[in-house]
Amino acid sequence: MAALANHKDLGIHTEMFSDGIIPLVEKGIITGKYKKLDAGKIVSTFLCGSRKIYDFVEDYPLVTMMRVDYVNDTSIIRQNPKAYRHK
């Protein structure tokens, strides 16, 4: 996660949400600004980490916990820019 510190306006659509995401959100690196689906939202299926991650998700309205069949659906994932590159 530390390697992402020089990026901006990243989006998160992930099966597992962990503590490493929190500093990136707090620094404004993760905004979801360019997501086509669930714009401005962090989308995940489950949490794994310290008490801090659970408190963060409870207090941060832009985190959306969704069913795994949605989060892991490749037809959903590839609708977001740069998440899928057709070769």
PDB file of N, CA, C and O in Angstrom, chain B, residues numbered from 101:
ATOM      1  N   MET B 101       0.813  -1.187   0.000  1.00  0.00           N
ATOM      2  CA  MET B 101       0.000   0.000   0.000  1.00  0.00           C
ATOM      3  C   MET B 101       0.865   1.263   0.000  1.00  0.00           C
ATOM      4  O   MET B 101       0.490   2.272  -0.598  1.00  0.00           O
ATOM      5  N   ALA B 102       2.000   1.209   0.658  1.00  0.00           N
ATOM      6  CA  ALA B 102       2.874   2.385   0.726  1.00  0.00           C
ATOM      7  C   ALA B 102       3.333   2.821  -0.664  1.00  0.00           C
ATOM      8  O   ALA B 102       3.593   4.004  -0.885  1.00  0.00           O
ATOM      9  N   ALA B 103       3.435   1.883  -1.597  1.00  0.00           N
ATOM     10  CA  ALA B 103       3.867   2.210  -2.959  1.00  0.00           C
ATOM     11  C   ALA B 103       2.829   3.050  -3.711  1.00  0.00           C
ATOM     12  O   ALA B 103       3.132   3.594  -4.773  1.00  0.00           O
ATOM     13  N   LEU B 104       1.632   3.159  -3.184  1.00  0.00           N
ATOM     14  CA  LEU B 104       0.577   3.934  -3.829  1.00  0.00           C
ATOM     15  C   LEU B 104       0.539   5.391  -3.364  1.00  0.00           C
ATOM     16  O   LEU B 104      -0.317   6.154  -3.808  1.00  0.00           O
ATOM     17  N   ALA B 105       1.438   5.778  -2.494  1.00  0.00           N
ATOM     18  CA  ALA B 105       1.426   7.108  -1.889  1.00  0.00           C
ATOM     19  C   ALA B 105       1.561   8.251  -2.894  1.00  0.00           C
ATOM     20  O   ALA B 105       1.131   9.366  -2.597  1.00  0.00           O
ATOM     21  N   ASN B 106       2.134   8.018  -4.054  1.00  0.00           N
ATOM     22  CA  ASN B 106       2.304   9.078  -5.050  1.00  0.00           C
ATOM     23  C   ASN B 106       1.177   9.115  -6.082  1.00  0.00           C
ATOM     24  O   ASN B 106       1.247   9.875  -7.049  1.00  0.00           O
ATOM     25  N   HIS B 107       0.166   8.321  -5.887  1.00  0.00           N
ATOM     26  CA  HIS B 107      -0.967   8.293  -6.800  1.00  0.00           C
ATOM     27  C   HIS B 107      -2.056   9.236  -6.304  1.00  0.00           C
ATOM     28  O   HIS B 107      -1.962   9.797  -5.212  1.00  0.00           O
ATOM     29  N   LYS B 108      -3.097   9.403  -7.129  1.00  0.00           N
ATOM     30  CA  LYS B 108      -4.220  10.228  -6.684  1.00  0.00           C
ATOM     31  C   LYS B 108      -5.517   9.710  -7.291  1.00  0.00           C
ATOM     32  O   LYS B 108      -5.525   9.116  -8.369  1.00  0.00           O
ATOM     33  N   ASP B 109      -6.595   9.945  -6.588  1.00  0.00           N
ATOM     34  CA  ASP B 109      -7.948   9.593  -7.023  1.00  0.00           C
ATOM     35  C   ASP B 109      -8.110   8.120  -7.394  1.00  0.00           C
ATOM     36  O   ASP B 109      -8.809   7.788  -8.352  1.00  0.00           O
ATOM     37  N   LEU B 110      -7.465   7.246  -6.636  1.00  0.00           N
ATOM     38  CA  LEU B 110      -7.624   5.814  -6.862  1.00  0.00           C
ATOM     39  C   LEU B 110      -8.999   5.349  -6.420  1.00  0.00           C
ATOM     40  O   LEU B 110      -9.622   5.959  -5.552  1.00  0.00           O
ATOM     41  N   GLY B 111      -9.463   4.275  -7.019  1.00  0.00           N
ATOM     42  CA  GLY B 111     -10.721   3.656  -6.624  1.00  0.00           C
ATOM     43  C   GLY B 111     -10.462   2.285  -6.034  1.00  0.00           C
ATOM     44  O   GLY B 111      -9.498   1.613  -6.403  1.00  0.00           O
ATOM     45  N   ILE B 112     -11.315   1.874  -5.125  1.00  0.00           N
ATOM     46  CA  ILE B 112     -11.182   0.559  -4.497  1.00  0.00           C
ATOM     47  C   ILE B 112     -12.437  -0.257  -4.760  1.00  0.00           C
ATOM     48  O   ILE B 112     -13.552   0.169  -4.456  1.00  0.00           O
ATOM     49  N   HIS B 113     -12.234  -1.433  -5.329  1.00  0.00           N
ATOM     50  CA  HIS B 113     -13.280  -2.435  -5.542  1.00  0.00           C
ATOM     51  C   HIS B 113     -12.574  -3.747  -5.247  1.00  0.00           C
ATOM     52  O   HIS B 113     -11.876  -4.283  -6.108  1.00  0.00           O
ATOM     53  N   THR B 114     -12.748  -4.273  -4.031  1.00  0.00           N
ATOM     54  CA  THR B 114     -11.923  -5.381  -3.579  1.00  0.00           C
ATOM     55  C   THR B 114     -12.706  -6.371  -2.731  1.00  0.00           C
ATOM     56  O   THR B 114     -13.644  -6.002  -2.025  1.00  0.00           O
ATOM     57  N   GLU B 115     -12.314  -7.603  -2.811  1.00  0.00           N
ATOM     58  CA  GLU B 115     -12.950  -8.620  -1.976  1.00  0.00           C
ATOM     59  C   GLU B 115     -12.631  -8.368  -0.501  1.00  0.00           C
ATOM     60  O   GLU B 115     -13.517  -8.447   0.350  1.00  0.00           O
ATOM     61  N   MET B 116     -11.357  -8.064  -0.199  1.00  0.00           N
ATOM     62  CA  MET B 116     -10.950  -7.879   1.195  1.00  0.00           C
ATOM     63  C   MET B 116     -10.455  -6.455   1.437  1.00  0.00           C
ATOM     64  O   MET B 116      -9.598  -5.956   0.708  1.00  0.00           O
ATOM     65  N   PHE B 117     -10.987  -5.822   2.442  1.00  0.00           N
ATOM     66  CA  PHE B 117     -10.633  -4.457   2.843  1.00  0.00           C
ATOM     67  C   PHE B 117      -9.805  -4.587   4.121  1.00  0.00           C
ATOM     68  O   PHE B 117     -10.253  -5.194   5.094  1.00  0.00           O
ATOM     69  N   SER B 118      -8.600  -4.019   4.119  1.00  0.00           N
ATOM     70  CA  SER B 118      -7.722  -4.143   5.283  1.00  0.00           C
ATOM     71  C   SER B 118      -7.214  -2.780   5.751  1.00  0.00           C
ATOM     72  O   SER B 118      -7.477  -1.754   5.123  1.00  0.00           O
ATOM     73  N   ASP B 119      -6.493  -2.790   6.849  1.00  0.00           N
ATOM     74  CA  ASP B 119      -5.988  -1.567   7.482  1.00  0.00           C
ATOM     75  C   ASP B 119      -5.170  -0.674   6.551  1.00  0.00           C
ATOM     76  O   ASP B 119      -5.195   0.548   6.699  1.00  0.00           O
ATOM     77  N   GLY B 120      -4.458  -1.250   5.613  1.00  0.00           N
ATOM     78  CA  GLY B 120      -3.591  -0.474   4.730  1.00  0.00           C
ATOM     79  C   GLY B 120      -4.319   0.565   3.889  1.00  0.00           C
ATOM     80  O   GLY B 120      -3.700   1.511   3.402  1.00  0.00           O
ATOM     81  N   ILE B 121      -5.606   0.402   3.716  1.00  0.00           N
ATOM     82  CA  ILE B 121      -6.388   1.351   2.928  1.00  0.00           C
ATOM     83  C   ILE B 121      -6.634   2.655   3.686  1.00  0.00           C
ATOM     84  O   ILE B 121      -6.735   3.720   3.077  1.00  0.00           O
ATOM     85  N   ILE B 122      -6.729   2.571   4.986  1.00  0.00           N
ATOM     86  CA  ILE B 122      -7.099   3.740   5.800  1.00  0.00           C
ATOM     87  C   ILE B 122      -6.180   4.945   5.581  1.00  0.00           C
ATOM     88  O   ILE B 122      -6.692   6.032   5.309  1.00  0.00           O
ATOM     89  N   PRO B 123      -4.857   4.815   5.684  1.00  0.00           N
ATOM     90  CA  PRO B 123      -4.002   5.994   5.471  1.00  0.00           C
ATOM     91  C   PRO B 123      -4.155   6.594   4.073  1.00  0.00           C
ATOM     92  O   PRO B 123      -4.043   7.807   3.898  1.00  0.00           O
ATOM     93  N   LEU B 124      -4.407   5.750   3.090  1.00  0.00           N
ATOM     94  CA  LEU B 124      -4.577   6.249   1.724  1.00  0.00           C
ATOM     95  C   LEU B 124      -5.872   7.049   1.576  1.00  0.00           C
ATOM     96  O   LEU B 124      -5.920   8.023   0.825  1.00  0.00           O
ATOM     97  N   VAL B 125      -6.903   6.642   2.281  1.00  0.00           N
ATOM     98  CA  VAL B 125      -8.153   7.413   2.285  1.00  0.00           C
ATOM     99  C   VAL B 125      -7.937   8.727   3.019  1.00  0.00           C
ATOM    100  O   VAL B 125      -8.351   9.784   2.544  1.00  0.00           O
ATOM    101  N   GLU B 126      -7.294   8.662   4.169  1.00  0.00           N
ATOM    102  CA  GLU B 126      -7.066   9.861   4.986  1.00  0.00           C
ATOM    103  C   GLU B 126      -6.205  10.894   4.269  1.00  0.00           C
ATOM    104  O   GLU B 126      -6.360  12.092   4.505  1.00  0.00           O
ATOM    105  N   LYS B 127      -5.296  10.451   3.394  1.00  0.00           N
ATOM    106  CA  LYS B 127      -4.433  11.363   2.634  1.00  0.00           C
ATOM    107  C   LYS B 127      -5.071  11.821   1.325  1.00  0.00           C
ATOM    108  O   LYS B 127      -4.472  12.598   0.581  1.00  0.00           O
ATOM    109  N   GLY B 128      -6.281  11.345   1.041  1.00  0.00           N
ATOM    110  CA  GLY B 128      -6.971  11.749  -0.179  1.00  0.00           C
ATOM    111  C   GLY B 128      -6.505  11.029  -1.432  1.00  0.00           C
ATOM    112  O   GLY B 128      -6.828  11.449  -2.543  1.00  0.00           O
ATOM    113  N   ILE B 129      -5.751   9.953  -1.270  1.00  0.00           N
ATOM    114  CA  ILE B 129      -5.250   9.184  -2.403  1.00  0.00           C
ATOM    115  C   ILE B 129      -6.365   8.309  -2.975  1.00  0.00           C
ATOM    116  O   ILE B 129      -6.497   8.174  -4.191  1.00  0.00           O
ATOM    117  N   ILE B 130      -7.156   7.723  -2.099  1.00  0.00           N
ATOM    118  CA  ILE B 130      -8.309   6.925  -2.520  1.00  0.00           C
ATOM    119  C   ILE B 130      -9.548   7.806  -2.431  1.00  0.00           C
ATOM    120  O   ILE B 130      -9.960   8.222  -1.349  1.00  0.00           O
ATOM    121  N   THR B 131     -10.131   8.081  -3.598  1.00  0.00           N
ATOM    122  CA  THR B 131     -11.341   8.908  -3.652  1.00  0.00           C
ATOM    123  C   THR B 131     -12.462   8.248  -4.451  1.00  0.00           C
ATOM    124  O   THR B 131     -13.637   8.555  -4.248  1.00  0.00           O
ATOM    125  N   GLY B 132     -12.102   7.349  -5.349  1.00  0.00           N
ATOM    126  CA  GLY B 132     -13.095   6.718  -6.214  1.00  0.00           C
ATOM    127  C   GLY B 132     -13.680   7.672  -7.240  1.00  0.00           C
ATOM    128  O   GLY B 132     -14.716   7.387  -7.841  1.00  0.00           O
ATOM    129  N   LYS B 133     -13.028   8.786  -7.438  1.00  0.00           N
ATOM    130  CA  LYS B 133     -13.522   9.848  -8.312  1.00  0.00           C
ATOM    131  C   LYS B 133     -13.807   9.377  -9.739  1.00  0.00           C
ATOM    132  O   LYS B 133     -14.770   9.834 -10.354  1.00  0.00           O
ATOM    133  N   TYR B 134     -12.995   8.482 -10.267  1.00  0.00           N
ATOM    134  CA  TYR B 134     -13.142   8.082 -11.656  1.00  0.00           C
ATOM    135  C   TYR B 134     -13.818   6.724 -11.855  1.00  0.00           C
ATOM    136  O   TYR B 134     -13.858   6.203 -12.969  1.00  0.00           O
ATOM    137  N   LYS B 135     -14.341   6.165 -10.788  1.00  0.00           N
ATOM    138  CA  LYS B 135     -15.034   4.886 -10.930  1.00  0.00           C
ATOM    139  C   LYS B 135     -16.329   5.088 -11.713  1.00  0.00           C
ATOM    140  O   LYS B 135     -17.087   6.022 -11.452  1.00  0.00           O
ATOM    141  N   LYS B 136     -16.567   4.217 -12.656  1.00  0.00           N
ATOM    142  CA  LYS B 136     -17.806   4.279 -13.428  1.00  0.00           C
ATOM    143  C   LYS B 136     -18.964   3.716 -12.610  1.00  0.00           C
ATOM    144  O   LYS B 136     -20.052   4.292 -12.582  1.00  0.00           O
ATOM    145  N   LEU B 137     -18.725   2.604 -11.955  1.00  0.00           N
ATOM    146  CA  LEU B 137     -19.724   2.011 -11.060  1.00  0.00           C
ATOM    147  C   LEU B 137     -19.346   2.346  -9.623  1.00  0.00           C
ATOM    148  O   LEU B 137     -18.168   2.333  -9.267  1.00  0.00           O
ATOM    149  N   ASP B 138     -20.323   2.639  -8.819  1.00  0.00           N
ATOM    150  CA  ASP B 138     -20.088   2.939  -7.398  1.00  0.00           C
ATOM    151  C   ASP B 138     -19.091   4.088  -7.226  1.00  0.00           C
ATOM    152  O   ASP B 138     -18.188   4.021  -6.392  1.00  0.00           O
ATOM    153  N   ALA B 139     -19.268   5.132  -8.022  1.00  0.00           N
ATOM    154  CA  ALA B 139     -18.374   6.289  -7.985  1.00  0.00           C
ATOM    155  C   ALA B 139     -18.295   6.867  -6.578  1.00  0.00           C
ATOM    156  O   ALA B 139     -19.310   7.031  -5.900  1.00  0.00           O
ATOM    157  N   GLY B 140     -17.085   7.169  -6.156  1.00  0.00           N
ATOM    158  CA  GLY B 140     -16.856   7.751  -4.842  1.00  0.00           C
ATOM    159  C   GLY B 140     -16.986   6.771  -3.695  1.00  0.00           C
ATOM    160  O   GLY B 140     -16.871   7.160  -2.533  1.00  0.00           O
ATOM    161  N   LYS B 141     -17.221   5.517  -3.999  1.00  0.00           N
ATOM    162  CA  LYS B 141     -17.412   4.499  -2.956  1.00  0.00           C
ATOM    163  C   LYS B 141     -16.244   3.524  -2.935  1.00  0.00           C
ATOM    164  O   LYS B 141     -15.625   3.247  -3.962  1.00  0.00           O
ATOM    165  N   ILE B 142     -15.960   3.017  -1.757  1.00  0.00           N
ATOM    166  CA  ILE B 142     -15.053   1.890  -1.589  1.00  0.00           C
ATOM    167  C   ILE B 142     -15.954   0.673  -1.478  1.00  0.00           C
ATOM    168  O   ILE B 142     -16.783   0.591  -0.571  1.00  0.00           O
ATOM    169  N   VAL B 143     -15.797  -0.266  -2.392  1.00  0.00           N
ATOM    170  CA  VAL B 143     -16.649  -1.454  -2.436  1.00  0.00           C
ATOM    171  C   VAL B 143     -15.838  -2.667  -1.992  1.00  0.00           C
ATOM    172  O   VAL B 143     -14.733  -2.900  -2.484  1.00  0.00           O
ATOM    173  N   SER B 144     -16.396  -3.437  -1.057  1.00  0.00           N
ATOM    174  CA  SER B 144     -15.715  -4.616  -0.551  1.00  0.00           C
ATOM    175  C   SER B 144     -16.727  -5.660  -0.102  1.00  0.00           C
ATOM    176  O   SER B 144     -17.919  -5.382   0.021  1.00  0.00           O
ATOM    177  N   THR B 145     -16.226  -6.867   0.140  1.00  0.00           N
ATOM    178  CA  THR B 145     -17.060  -7.959   0.623  1.00  0.00           C
ATOM    179  C   THR B 145     -16.818  -8.254   2.090  1.00  0.00           C
ATOM    180  O   THR B 145     -17.766  -8.500   2.837  1.00  0.00           O
ATOM    181  N   PHE B 146     -15.550  -8.232   2.519  1.00  0.00           N
ATOM    182  CA  PHE B 146     -15.279  -8.493   3.932  1.00  0.00           C
ATOM    183  C   PHE B 146     -14.094  -7.682   4.427  1.00  0.00           C
ATOM    184  O   PHE B 146     -13.287  -7.181   3.644  1.00  0.00           O
ATOM    185  N   LEU B 147     -14.009  -7.564   5.739  1.00  0.00           N
ATOM    186  CA  LEU B 147     -12.950  -6.807   6.399  1.00  0.00           C
ATOM    187  C   LEU B 147     -11.987  -7.763   7.078  1.00  0.00           C
ATOM    188  O   LEU B 147     -12.388  -8.826   7.552  1.00  0.00           O
ATOM    189  N   CYS B 148     -10.715  -7.385   7.125  1.00  0.00           N
ATOM    190  CA  CYS B 148      -9.719  -8.179   7.828  1.00  0.00           C
ATOM    191  C   CYS B 148      -8.671  -7.225   8.376  1.00  0.00           C
ATOM    192  O   CYS B 148      -7.964  -6.566   7.615  1.00  0.00           O
ATOM    193  N   GLY B 149      -8.572  -7.153   9.688  1.00  0.00           N
ATOM    194  CA  GLY B 149      -7.584  -6.267  10.269  1.00  0.00           C
ATOM    195  C   GLY B 149      -7.841  -5.975  11.727  1.00  0.00           C
ATOM    196  O   GLY B 149      -8.453  -6.766  12.444  1.00  0.00           O
ATOM    197  N   SER B 150      -7.366  -4.836  12.144  1.00  0.00           N
ATOM    198  CA  SER B 150      -7.472  -4.421  13.546  1.00  0.00           C
ATOM    199  C   SER B 150      -8.842  -3.809  13.834  1.00  0.00           C
ATOM    200  O   SER B 150      -9.673  -3.660  12.938  1.00  0.00           O
ATOM    201  N   ARG B 151      -9.056  -3.466  15.072  1.00  0.00           N
ATOM    202  CA  ARG B 151     -10.292  -2.787  15.476  1.00  0.00           C
ATOM    203  C   ARG B 151     -10.453  -1.476  14.701  1.00  0.00           C
ATOM    204  O   ARG B 151     -11.571  -1.039  14.432  1.00  0.00           O
ATOM    205  N   LYS B 152      -9.323  -0.856  14.347  1.00  0.00           N
ATOM    206  CA  LYS B 152      -9.358   0.416  13.624  1.00  0.00           C
ATOM    207  C   LYS B 152     -10.124   0.306  12.297  1.00  0.00           C
ATOM    208  O   LYS B 152     -10.853   1.226  11.928  1.00  0.00           O
ATOM    209  N   ILE B 153      -9.963  -0.799  11.591  1.00  0.00           N
ATOM    210  CA  ILE B 153     -10.651  -0.946  10.308  1.00  0.00           C
ATOM    211  C   ILE B 153     -12.159  -1.044  10.502  1.00  0.00           C
ATOM    212  O   ILE B 153     -12.923  -0.488   9.714  1.00  0.00           O
ATOM    213  N   TYR B 154     -12.585  -1.738  11.533  1.00  0.00           N
ATOM    214  CA  TYR B 154     -14.019  -1.871  11.799  1.00  0.00           C
ATOM    215  C   TYR B 154     -14.617  -0.527  12.219  1.00  0.00           C
ATOM    216  O   TYR B 154     -15.722  -0.177  11.802  1.00  0.00           O
ATOM    217  N   ASP B 155     -13.890   0.218  13.039  1.00  0.00           N
ATOM    218  CA  ASP B 155     -14.351   1.553  13.444  1.00  0.00           C
ATOM    219  C   ASP B 155     -14.386   2.496  12.235  1.00  0.00           C
ATOM    220  O   ASP B 155     -15.316   3.290  12.091  1.00  0.00           O
ATOM    221  N   PHE B 156     -13.388   2.408  11.385  1.00  0.00           N
ATOM    222  CA  PHE B 156     -13.328   3.250  10.196  1.00  0.00           C
ATOM    223  C   PHE B 156     -14.536   3.000   9.298  1.00  0.00           C
ATOM    224  O   PHE B 156     -15.188   3.946   8.857  1.00  0.00           O
ATOM    225  N   VAL B 157     -14.830   1.758   9.030  1.00  0.00           N
ATOM    226  CA  VAL B 157     -15.949   1.407   8.148  1.00  0.00           C
ATOM    227  C   VAL B 157     -17.275   1.837   8.756  1.00  0.00           C
ATOM    228  O   VAL B 157     -18.173   2.281   8.041  1.00  0.00           O
ATOM    229  N   GLU B 158     -17.400   1.711  10.049  1.00  0.00           N
ATOM    230  CA  GLU B 158     -18.637   2.111  10.725  1.00  0.00           C
ATOM    231  C   GLU B 158     -18.866   3.618  10.614  1.00  0.00           C
ATOM    232  O   GLU B 158     -20.004   4.071  10.490  1.00  0.00           O
ATOM    233  N   ASP B 159     -17.779   4.390  10.660  1.00  0.00           N
ATOM    234  CA  ASP B 159     -17.884   5.851  10.659  1.00  0.00           C
ATOM    235  C   ASP B 159     -17.760   6.485   9.277  1.00  0.00           C
ATOM    236  O   ASP B 159     -18.029   7.678   9.131  1.00  0.00           O
ATOM    237  N   TYR B 160     -17.365   5.732   8.268  1.00  0.00           N
ATOM    238  CA  TYR B 160     -17.092   6.295   6.948  1.00  0.00           C
ATOM    239  C   TYR B 160     -18.205   5.881   5.984  1.00  0.00           C
ATOM    240  O   TYR B 160     -18.247   4.729   5.551  1.00  0.00           O
ATOM    241  N   PRO B 161     -19.094   6.793   5.648  1.00  0.00           N
ATOM    242  CA  PRO B 161     -20.281   6.427   4.863  1.00  0.00           C
ATOM    243  C   PRO B 161     -19.999   6.021   3.415  1.00  0.00           C
ATOM    244  O   PRO B 161     -20.886   5.489   2.748  1.00  0.00           O
ATOM    245  N   LEU B 162     -18.804   6.255   2.922  1.00  0.00           N
ATOM    246  CA  LEU B 162     -18.512   5.923   1.534  1.00  0.00           C
ATOM    247  C   LEU B 162     -18.014   4.490   1.337  1.00  0.00           C
ATOM    248  O   LEU B 162     -17.705   4.087   0.216  1.00  0.00           O
ATOM    249  N   VAL B 163     -17.937   3.724   2.428  1.00  0.00           N
ATOM    250  CA  VAL B 163     -17.597   2.309   2.317  1.00  0.00           C
ATOM    251  C   VAL B 163     -18.897   1.539   2.153  1.00  0.00           C
ATOM    252  O   VAL B 163     -19.826   1.686   2.947  1.00  0.00           O
ATOM    253  N   THR B 164     -18.950   0.714   1.109  1.00  0.00           N
ATOM    254  CA  THR B 164     -20.134  -0.091   0.839  1.00  0.00           C
ATOM    255  C   THR B 164     -19.746  -1.560   0.850  1.00  0.00           C
ATOM    256  O   THR B 164     -18.946  -2.005   0.028  1.00  0.00           O
ATOM    257  N   MET B 165     -20.307  -2.300   1.769  1.00  0.00           N
ATOM    258  CA  MET B 165     -20.073  -3.738   1.835  1.00  0.00           C
ATOM    259  C   MET B 165     -21.142  -4.415   0.979  1.00  0.00           C
ATOM    260  O   MET B 165     -22.341  -4.200   1.161  1.00  0.00           O
ATOM    261  N   MET B 166     -20.669  -5.245   0.032  1.00  0.00           N
ATOM    262  CA  MET B 166     -21.596  -5.868  -0.916  1.00  0.00           C
ATOM    263  C   MET B 166     -21.353  -7.371  -0.988  1.00  0.00           C
ATOM    264  O   MET B 166     -20.345  -7.882  -0.500  1.00  0.00           O
ATOM    265  N   ARG B 167     -22.291  -8.053  -1.602  1.00  0.00           N
ATOM    266  CA  ARG B 167     -22.202  -9.509  -1.753  1.00  0.00           C
ATOM    267  C   ARG B 167     -21.015  -9.877  -2.635  1.00  0.00           C
ATOM    268  O   ARG B 167     -20.668  -9.151  -3.567  1.00  0.00           O
ATOM    269  N   VAL B 168     -20.409 -11.001  -2.331  1.00  0.00           N
ATOM    270  CA  VAL B 168     -19.237 -11.455  -3.074  1.00  0.00           C
ATOM    271  C   VAL B 168     -19.553 -11.711  -4.548  1.00  0.00           C
ATOM    272  O   VAL B 168     -18.677 -11.540  -5.396  1.00  0.00           O
ATOM    273  N   ASP B 169     -20.774 -12.112  -4.870  1.00  0.00           N
ATOM    274  CA  ASP B 169     -21.097 -12.370  -6.277  1.00  0.00           C
ATOM    275  C   ASP B 169     -21.102 -11.082  -7.110  1.00  0.00           C
ATOM    276  O   ASP B 169     -20.935 -11.138  -8.328  1.00  0.00           O
ATOM    277  N   TYR B 170     -21.288  -9.941  -6.477  1.00  0.00           N
ATOM    278  CA  TYR B 170     -21.177  -8.646  -7.160  1.00  0.00           C
ATOM    279  C   TYR B 170     -19.715  -8.204  -7.203  1.00  0.00           C
ATOM    280  O   TYR B 170     -19.196  -7.857  -8.264  1.00  0.00           O
ATOM    281  N   VAL B 171     -19.068  -8.218  -6.066  1.00  0.00           N
ATOM    282  CA  VAL B 171     -17.700  -7.701  -5.955  1.00  0.00           C
ATOM    283  C   VAL B 171     -16.725  -8.481  -6.832  1.00  0.00           C
ATOM    284  O   VAL B 171     -15.826  -7.884  -7.423  1.00  0.00           O
ATOM    285  N   ASN B 172     -16.877  -9.776  -6.928  1.00  0.00           N
ATOM    286  CA  ASN B 172     -15.944 -10.600  -7.704  1.00  0.00           C
ATOM    287  C   ASN B 172     -16.402 -10.880  -9.135  1.00  0.00           C
ATOM    288  O   ASN B 172     -15.758 -11.653  -9.844  1.00  0.00           O
ATOM    289  N   ASP B 173     -17.480 -10.277  -9.560  1.00  0.00           N
ATOM    290  CA  ASP B 173     -18.001 -10.481 -10.913  1.00  0.00           C
ATOM    291  C   ASP B 173     -17.137  -9.700 -11.908  1.00  0.00           C
ATOM    292  O   ASP B 173     -17.098  -8.470 -11.863  1.00  0.00           O
ATOM    293  N   THR B 174     -16.453 -10.401 -12.794  1.00  0.00           N
ATOM    294  CA  THR B 174     -15.553  -9.727 -13.728  1.00  0.00           C
ATOM    295  C   THR B 174     -16.286  -8.790 -14.682  1.00  0.00           C
ATOM    296  O   THR B 174     -15.695  -7.821 -15.157  1.00  0.00           O
ATOM    297  N   SER B 175     -17.551  -9.051 -14.972  1.00  0.00           N
ATOM    298  CA  SER B 175     -18.296  -8.128 -15.838  1.00  0.00           C
ATOM    299  C   SER B 175     -18.567  -6.802 -15.129  1.00  0.00           C
ATOM    300  O   SER B 175     -18.744  -5.775 -15.783  1.00  0.00           O
ATOM    301  N   ILE B 176     -18.601  -6.821 -13.808  1.00  0.00           N
ATOM    302  CA  ILE B 176     -18.734  -5.596 -13.002  1.00  0.00           C
ATOM    303  C   ILE B 176     -17.373  -4.904 -12.902  1.00  0.00           C
ATOM    304  O   ILE B 176     -17.258  -3.705 -13.153  1.00  0.00           O
ATOM    305  N   ILE B 177     -16.363  -5.660 -12.538  1.00  0.00           N
ATOM    306  CA  ILE B 177     -15.018  -5.110 -12.328  1.00  0.00           C
ATOM    307  C   ILE B 177     -14.512  -4.385 -13.572  1.00  0.00           C
ATOM    308  O   ILE B 177     -13.989  -3.275 -13.472  1.00  0.00           O
ATOM    309  N   ARG B 178     -14.659  -4.990 -14.720  1.00  0.00           N
ATOM    310  CA  ARG B 178     -14.088  -4.399 -15.932  1.00  0.00           C
ATOM    311  C   ARG B 178     -14.821  -3.157 -16.431  1.00  0.00           C
ATOM    312  O   ARG B 178     -14.382  -2.532 -17.396  1.00  0.00           O
ATOM    313  N   GLN B 179     -15.914  -2.795 -15.799  1.00  0.00           N
ATOM    314  CA  GLN B 179     -16.603  -1.558 -16.179  1.00  0.00           C
ATOM    315  C   GLN B 179     -15.919  -0.322 -15.601  1.00  0.00           C
ATOM    316  O   GLN B 179     -16.195   0.799 -16.030  1.00  0.00           O
ATOM    317  N   ASN B 180     -15.039  -0.518 -14.640  1.00  0.00           N
ATOM    318  CA  ASN B 180     -14.303   0.607 -14.079  1.00  0.00           C
ATOM    319  C   ASN B 180     -13.035   0.853 -14.884  1.00  0.00           C
ATOM    320  O   ASN B 180     -12.346  -0.095 -15.260  1.00  0.00           O
ATOM    321  N   PRO B 181     -12.719   2.132 -15.153  1.00  0.00           N
ATOM    322  CA  PRO B 181     -11.542   2.469 -15.969  1.00  0.00           C
ATOM    323  C   PRO B 181     -10.261   1.880 -15.375  1.00  0.00           C
ATOM    324  O   PRO B 181     -10.063   1.876 -14.160  1.00  0.00           O
ATOM    325  N   LYS B 182      -9.421   1.395 -16.243  1.00  0.00           N
ATOM    326  CA  LYS B 182      -8.098   0.859 -15.913  1.00  0.00           C
ATOM    327  C   LYS B 182      -8.128  -0.414 -15.077  1.00  0.00           C
ATOM    328  O   LYS B 182      -7.068  -0.901 -14.683  1.00  0.00           O
ATOM    329  N   ALA B 183      -9.288  -0.964 -14.794  1.00  0.00           N
ATOM    330  CA  ALA B 183      -9.368  -2.214 -14.038  1.00  0.00           C
ATOM    331  C   ALA B 183      -9.224  -3.407 -14.967  1.00  0.00           C
ATOM    332  O   ALA B 183      -8.886  -4.507 -14.529  1.00  0.00           O
ATOM    333  N   TYR B 184      -9.476  -3.189 -16.231  1.00  0.00           N
ATOM    334  CA  TYR B 184      -9.433  -4.296 -17.187  1.00  0.00           C
ATOM    335  C   TYR B 184      -8.854  -3.771 -18.483  1.00  0.00           C
ATOM    336  O   TYR B 184      -9.263  -2.721 -18.980  1.00  0.00           O
ATOM    337  N   ARG B 185      -7.917  -4.495 -19.017  1.00  0.00           N
ATOM    338  CA  ARG B 185      -7.330  -4.131 -20.307  1.00  0.00           C
ATOM    339  C   ARG B 185      -7.494  -5.305 -21.253  1.00  0.00           C
ATOM    340  O   ARG B 185      -6.943  -6.385 -21.037  1.00  0.00           O
ATOM    341  N   HIS B 186      -8.239  -5.077 -22.273  1.00  0.00           N
ATOM    342  CA  HIS B 186      -8.467  -6.119 -23.265  1.00  0.00           C
ATOM    343  C   HIS B 186      -7.264  -6.184 -24.191  1.00  0.00           C
ATOM    344  O   HIS B 186      -6.828  -5.158 -24.713  1.00  0.00           O
ATOM    345  N   LYS B 187      -6.729  -7.371 -24.397  1.00  0.00           N
ATOM    346  CA  LYS B 187      -5.549  -7.535 -25.275  1.00  0.00           C
ATOM    347  C   LYS B 187      -5.896  -8.322 -26.484  1.00  0.00           C
ATOM    348  O   LYS B 187      -5.036  -8.560 -27.333  1.00  0.00           O
TER     349      LYS B 187
END
